[in-house]
Amino acid sequence: MKNIVKFIWFILLLSSCNSDQFSKTESNYGVEVEKYAKENNISAPYLKALISLECSGEMPAGKRFEKGVYEKLKEVQVGSRLRYDGISKNQIKDCSDVAIRNLATSWGPFQIMGYKCIDLGVKIEDLRGDDAIKWGVTWINKEYGGYLRKNAFEQAFRIHNTGKKDGVTYDPNYVENGLDYMQRFGANQSIFVVQDLPEKFTNSHYATKYNLDQHLVIYVDFSKPRTQRRLWVVENGQVIATSFVSHGQNSGFIKPTLFSNELGSKKSSLGIYSFNHYLHYWKRPKNKGYKFILNGLESSNDNAFVRNVIIHLPPNYNKYVTEKGCFGNSDGCFVVSNEIFELLKSKRSIKNTYLLALN
């Protein structure tokens, strides 16, 4: 019993710490982030999540000396290395040892390496002083703003941390935590903030085979992590809502990579489904309540009915899918927010309704 109490206390403490860092990020940097995010057409929730990752929202943000970077810059300075990340001997030949150390230190709320000031044409003080947000966002926009405008947030986090879009982060949870933090800062969005439907759906063979532009269709893009809006509700070719949706716990933690049609796999299945049934479902005690029953229409998902793969709300005791985000996984079902579920309920008299899940 004592261990359980200690565990609960630890979780509450951790939650309190996380809430504190988010509130610090908003109060210390929120206004400036919103300003420069708008000017550069960059996601404000991404920038706020990055600040929470890098400095926990603290002001001043602190610094981190990187010994490996220092050694490489010294090699460039003495001529034993030609270049380091674009920095040449001519650019740092007159720098003192203290200056080289400052160039090898990360500064400011985004923890940008000091030597990046050379390419930006500013001083290190600009990366850590009153204009830290301005120059930090300027550098981010220059280095990988294109990825952000494509909503490629996973690659963006990796580039910021490693310099490569597929780089391996020192903290294995860096990207997952960043995507989770983005959800928290983007919590003011709703299902009526509509995103365009990806071309993979409109150009798929399912679109013509089932005349999907003439029906009510739920589209799910499993190439995206659950931390992003990856569900679209489309009626007669028009997107009417976008939201979050779960995937199977054995398909992957944040982003699904494994799919299965087998009983007991607890994985998501790809392909097209029909759903015309909205009923009080009693097959299993944990699934009491109104559900949308899915019928898989191809070999990749034709066990959906016997697997009990359905569209449903999260359990009352664990609201892990909301309009703030998707914070957990399912046994293979498509768990949706209350807003999406109520929208589907309002459309339940429509016949020939479909769900299409692609990767």
C-alpha positions as CSV (number, residue, x, y, z in Angstrom):
1,M,0.0,0.0,0.0
2,K,2.9,2.4,0.9
3,N,4.4,1.8,-2.6
4,I,1.2,2.6,-4.3
5,V,0.9,5.8,-2.3
6,K,4.5,6.8,-3.2
7,F,3.8,6.1,-6.9
8,I,0.7,8.2,-6.9
9,W,2.6,11.0,-5.1
10,F,5.4,10.8,-7.7
11,I,2.9,11.0,-10.6
12,L,1.2,14.0,-9.1
13,L,4.5,15.7,-8.5
14,L,5.7,15.0,-12.1
15,S,2.4,16.4,-13.4
16,S,2.8,19.5,-11.3
17,C,6.3,20.0,-12.6
18,N,5.2,19.7,-16.2
19,S,2.3,22.1,-15.7
20,D,4.7,24.6,-14.1
21,Q,7.1,24.4,-17.1
22,F,4.3,25.0,-19.5
23,S,3.0,28.0,-17.5
24,K,6.5,29.4,-17.4
25,T,6.9,29.0,-21.1
26,E,3.7,30.9,-21.7
27,S,4.3,33.7,-19.2
28,N,8.0,34.2,-20.0
29,Y,7.9,33.7,-23.8
30,G,4.4,33.3,-25.0
31,V,3.7,36.8,-26.4
32,E,7.0,37.1,-28.3
33,V,6.7,33.6,-29.6
34,E,3.2,34.3,-31.0
35,K,4.5,37.5,-32.6
36,Y,7.6,36.0,-34.4
37,A,5.8,32.8,-35.2
38,K,3.2,34.8,-37.2
39,E,5.9,36.9,-38.9
40,N,7.8,33.8,-40.0
41,N,4.7,31.6,-40.7
42,I,5.9,29.0,-38.2
43,S,3.8,27.0,-35.7
44,A,3.7,28.8,-32.3
45,P,2.9,25.5,-30.5
46,Y,6.1,24.0,-32.0
47,L,8.2,26.9,-30.8
48,K,6.7,26.8,-27.3
49,A,7.2,23.0,-27.1
50,L,10.8,23.5,-28.2
51,I,11.4,26.1,-25.4
52,S,9.8,23.7,-22.9
53,L,12.1,20.9,-24.1
54,E,15.3,23.0,-24.1
55,C,15.0,25.3,-21.0
56,S,11.7,24.3,-19.2
57,G,10.4,27.8,-19.8
58,E,13.0,29.3,-17.4
59,M,14.1,32.9,-17.8
60,P,17.0,33.4,-18.0
61,A,17.3,30.2,-20.0
62,G,20.8,29.1,-18.9
63,K,23.5,27.6,-21.1
64,R,25.2,24.3,-22.0
65,F,28.8,24.0,-22.8
66,E,29.6,21.3,-25.5
67,K,33.1,20.0,-25.0
68,G,33.0,18.1,-28.3
69,V,32.0,21.2,-30.3
70,Y,34.8,23.2,-28.5
71,E,37.4,20.7,-29.5
72,K,36.3,20.7,-33.2
73,L,36.3,24.5,-33.3
74,K,39.8,24.6,-31.9
75,E,40.9,22.1,-34.6
76,V,39.5,24.5,-37.2
77,Q,41.2,27.4,-35.6
78,V,44.7,25.8,-35.7
79,G,44.1,24.4,-39.2
80,S,44.0,20.6,-38.4
81,R,40.3,20.5,-39.5
82,L,39.1,22.3,-42.6
83,R,35.6,23.2,-41.5
84,Y,33.1,22.4,-38.8
85,D,29.4,22.9,-39.7
86,G,30.3,25.6,-42.2
87,I,32.7,27.4,-39.9
88,S,36.1,28.1,-41.4
89,K,39.5,29.0,-39.9
90,N,39.3,32.5,-41.3
91,Q,36.1,33.2,-39.4
92,I,37.5,32.3,-35.9
93,K,41.3,32.6,-36.3
94,D,41.4,35.7,-34.0
95,C,39.0,34.4,-31.4
96,S,40.3,34.0,-27.8
97,D,39.9,30.7,-26.0
98,V,37.0,32.2,-24.0
99,A,35.3,33.3,-27.3
100,I,35.7,29.7,-28.7
101,R,34.1,28.4,-25.5
102,N,31.2,30.8,-26.0
103,L,30.8,29.6,-29.6
104,A,30.7,26.0,-28.3
105,T,28.0,26.8,-25.8
106,S,24.2,26.7,-26.5
107,W,22.3,29.8,-25.4
108,G,18.8,31.2,-25.0
109,P,15.3,29.7,-24.7
110,F,16.0,27.5,-27.9
111,Q,19.5,26.6,-26.7
112,I,21.1,27.5,-30.1
113,M,24.8,26.9,-30.4
114,G,26.9,30.1,-30.1
115,Y,28.7,29.6,-33.4
116,K,25.4,30.0,-35.2
117,C,25.6,33.7,-34.6
118,I,28.4,33.9,-37.3
119,D,26.0,32.8,-40.0
120,L,23.2,35.0,-38.7
121,G,25.5,38.0,-38.6
122,V,24.8,38.8,-35.0
123,K,26.5,38.6,-31.6
124,I,26.2,35.8,-29.1
125,E,24.5,38.4,-26.8
126,D,21.7,38.5,-29.4
127,L,21.0,34.7,-28.9
128,R,20.8,35.0,-25.2
129,G,19.6,38.6,-24.5
130,D,16.4,40.5,-25.0
131,D,16.1,39.6,-28.7
132,A,16.7,35.8,-28.1
133,I,13.3,34.8,-29.4
134,K,13.6,37.0,-32.5
135,W,17.0,35.6,-33.5
136,G,16.1,32.1,-32.4
137,V,13.1,32.0,-34.6
138,T,15.1,33.7,-37.4
139,W,17.6,30.8,-37.2
140,I,14.9,28.1,-37.0
141,N,13.2,29.6,-40.0
142,K,16.4,29.7,-42.0
143,E,17.5,26.2,-41.0
144,Y,14.3,24.2,-41.2
145,G,11.3,26.5,-41.6
146,G,10.2,24.5,-44.7
147,Y,9.7,21.4,-42.7
148,L,7.5,23.3,-40.2
149,R,5.4,24.7,-42.9
150,K,4.8,21.2,-44.1
151,N,3.8,20.1,-40.6
152,A,6.8,17.8,-40.5
153,F,7.3,18.3,-36.8
154,E,9.1,15.1,-36.1
155,Q,11.8,15.9,-38.6
156,A,11.9,19.5,-37.3
157,F,12.6,18.4,-33.7
158,R,15.3,16.0,-34.9
159,I,17.0,18.7,-37.0
160,H,17.0,21.1,-34.1
161,N,18.5,18.5,-31.8
162,T,20.9,16.7,-34.1
163,G,21.2,18.8,-37.3
164,K,19.7,15.9,-39.4
165,K,16.0,15.2,-40.2
166,D,16.5,11.5,-39.3
167,G,19.1,12.1,-36.5
168,V,19.1,10.0,-33.4
169,T,18.5,12.2,-30.3
170,Y,20.6,11.8,-27.2
171,D,17.3,11.7,-25.2
172,P,15.3,8.9,-26.8
173,N,12.1,10.6,-25.8
174,Y,13.0,14.1,-27.1
175,V,10.8,13.9,-30.2
176,E,7.9,12.2,-28.5
177,N,7.9,14.7,-25.6
178,G,8.1,17.6,-28.1
179,L,5.1,16.3,-30.0
180,D,3.2,15.8,-26.7
181,Y,4.1,19.4,-25.6
182,M,2.8,20.7,-28.9
183,Q,-0.6,19.2,-28.2
184,R,-0.7,21.0,-24.9
185,F,0.1,24.4,-26.4
186,G,-2.3,23.8,-29.3
187,A,-5.2,22.9,-27.0
188,N,-7.3,25.8,-28.1
189,Q,-8.0,24.2,-31.5
190,S,-11.3,22.5,-32.3
191,I,-12.7,20.0,-34.8
192,F,-13.9,23.0,-36.8
193,V,-10.3,24.1,-37.5
194,V,-10.3,22.3,-40.8
195,Q,-7.2,21.0,-42.5
196,D,-7.1,20.1,-46.2
197,L,-7.4,16.4,-47.0
198,P,-4.1,14.8,-48.1
199,E,-3.9,13.9,-51.8
200,K,-3.2,10.2,-50.8
201,F,-6.9,9.9,-50.0
202,T,-8.4,11.8,-52.9
203,N,-6.1,10.0,-55.4
204,S,-6.5,6.5,-54.0
205,H,-8.2,3.8,-55.9
206,Y,-10.8,3.6,-53.1
207,A,-12.1,7.0,-54.0
208,T,-13.3,5.9,-57.4
209,K,-14.2,2.3,-56.5
210,Y,-16.6,3.4,-53.7
211,N,-17.5,6.9,-55.0
212,L,-16.3,8.3,-51.8
213,D,-16.9,11.9,-52.8
214,Q,-20.6,11.1,-52.7
215,H,-20.7,9.7,-49.2
216,L,-19.8,10.4,-45.5
217,V,-16.3,9.2,-45.0
218,I,-13.9,9.2,-42.1
219,Y,-10.3,9.3,-43.3
220,V,-7.4,8.3,-41.0
221,D,-3.8,9.0,-41.9
222,F,-1.6,6.5,-40.0
223,S,1.6,7.9,-41.5
224,K,1.2,10.7,-38.9
225,P,1.8,10.3,-35.1
226,R,-1.1,10.4,-32.7
227,T,0.1,13.8,-31.5
228,Q,-1.2,15.3,-34.7
229,R,-4.6,15.8,-36.2
230,R,-4.9,12.8,-38.5
231,L,-8.6,12.2,-38.8
232,W,-10.9,13.9,-41.3
233,V,-14.7,13.7,-41.5
234,V,-15.7,14.4,-45.1
235,E,-19.3,14.7,-46.4
236,N,-19.9,14.7,-50.2
237,G,-16.3,15.7,-50.9
238,Q,-16.2,18.5,-48.3
239,V,-14.1,18.4,-45.1
240,I,-16.4,19.2,-42.2
241,A,-14.1,18.3,-39.3
242,T,-10.6,17.3,-38.3
243,S,-9.4,15.8,-35.1
244,F,-7.2,13.2,-33.2
245,V,-7.7,9.5,-33.2
246,S,-6.0,6.5,-31.5
247,H,-4.1,3.5,-32.9
248,G,-3.4,0.1,-31.6
249,Q,-1.0,-0.2,-28.7
250,N,1.1,-2.9,-30.5
251,S,1.3,-0.8,-33.7
252,G,3.7,1.7,-32.1
253,F,3.7,4.1,-29.2
254,I,3.4,7.6,-30.8
255,K,3.5,6.7,-34.5
256,P,2.1,3.4,-35.9
257,T,4.5,1.3,-38.0
258,L,3.1,-2.2,-37.5
259,F,-0.4,-3.3,-38.7
260,S,-2.3,-6.5,-38.4
261,N,-5.7,-8.2,-39.1
262,E,-5.1,-11.0,-36.7
263,L,-7.2,-11.7,-33.6
264,G,-5.5,-10.6,-30.4
265,S,-2.8,-8.6,-32.1
266,K,-3.9,-5.3,-30.6
267,K,-2.7,-3.6,-33.7
268,S,-4.5,-1.3,-36.1
269,S,-5.6,-2.5,-39.6
270,L,-5.3,-0.6,-42.8
271,G,-7.9,-0.4,-45.6
272,I,-11.5,0.6,-46.1
273,Y,-14.4,-0.2,-43.8
274,S,-18.1,0.4,-43.9
275,F,-20.1,1.5,-40.8
276,N,-23.9,1.7,-40.8
277,H,-24.6,0.5,-37.3
278,Y,-24.9,2.7,-34.3
279,L,-26.2,0.7,-31.4
280,H,-26.0,-0.3,-27.8
281,Y,-23.2,-2.9,-28.0
282,W,-23.0,-5.6,-25.3
283,K,-20.5,-8.0,-26.7
284,R,-18.0,-7.3,-24.0
285,P,-18.6,-5.6,-20.6
286,K,-16.0,-3.0,-21.2
287,N,-17.7,-2.0,-24.4
288,K,-21.1,-1.3,-23.1
289,G,-22.6,1.8,-24.6
290,Y,-23.2,3.2,-28.1
291,K,-20.6,2.3,-30.7
292,F,-20.1,2.4,-34.4
293,I,-19.6,-1.1,-35.7
294,L,-17.0,-1.5,-38.5
295,N,-17.0,-4.1,-41.2
296,G,-13.6,-4.5,-43.0
297,L,-14.1,-4.7,-46.8
298,E,-10.7,-6.3,-47.8
299,S,-8.2,-8.9,-46.7
300,S,-6.2,-6.4,-44.6
301,N,-9.1,-5.7,-42.3
302,D,-11.9,-8.3,-42.8
303,N,-11.5,-9.6,-39.2
304,A,-12.6,-6.2,-37.8
305,F,-16.0,-7.4,-36.7
306,V,-14.8,-10.5,-34.9
307,R,-11.9,-8.6,-33.5
308,N,-14.4,-6.1,-32.1
309,V,-12.6,-3.2,-33.9
310,I,-15.1,-0.3,-33.6
311,I,-15.4,3.5,-33.3
312,H,-16.0,4.5,-29.8
313,L,-15.3,7.1,-27.0
314,P,-12.5,6.7,-24.4
315,P,-13.6,5.0,-21.2
316,N,-15.0,7.5,-18.7
317,Y,-12.1,6.8,-16.3
318,N,-9.5,7.6,-19.0
319,K,-10.3,10.4,-21.4
320,Y,-7.2,9.9,-23.5
321,V,-8.7,11.2,-26.8
322,T,-10.0,14.8,-26.6
323,E,-9.8,17.9,-28.8
324,K,-6.6,18.7,-27.0
325,G,-5.0,15.6,-28.4
326,C,-4.6,11.8,-28.2
327,F,-2.6,10.8,-25.1
328,G,-2.9,7.0,-25.3
329,N,-3.5,3.9,-27.5
330,S,-6.3,1.4,-28.0
331,D,-6.5,-2.3,-28.6
332,G,-6.9,-1.6,-32.3
333,C,-10.1,0.5,-32.2
334,F,-10.6,4.0,-33.6
335,V,-11.1,6.0,-30.4
336,V,-12.3,9.5,-31.1
337,S,-13.1,12.6,-29.1
338,N,-16.6,13.4,-27.8
339,E,-17.0,16.2,-30.4
340,I,-16.3,13.8,-33.3
341,F,-18.5,11.1,-31.8
342,E,-21.4,13.5,-31.4
343,L,-20.9,14.7,-35.0
344,L,-21.1,11.1,-36.3
345,K,-24.2,10.5,-34.1
346,S,-25.9,13.5,-35.8
347,K,-25.1,11.8,-39.2
348,R,-26.2,8.3,-38.3
349,S,-29.2,8.2,-40.5
350,I,-26.9,8.4,-43.6
351,K,-26.4,5.1,-45.4
352,N,-23.3,3.9,-47.0
353,T,-20.8,5.5,-44.7
354,Y,-17.1,4.5,-44.8
355,L,-13.8,4.7,-42.9
356,L,-10.5,4.6,-44.9
357,A,-7.2,4.1,-43.0
358,L,-4.0,4.5,-45.0
359,N,-0.3,4.7,-44.0
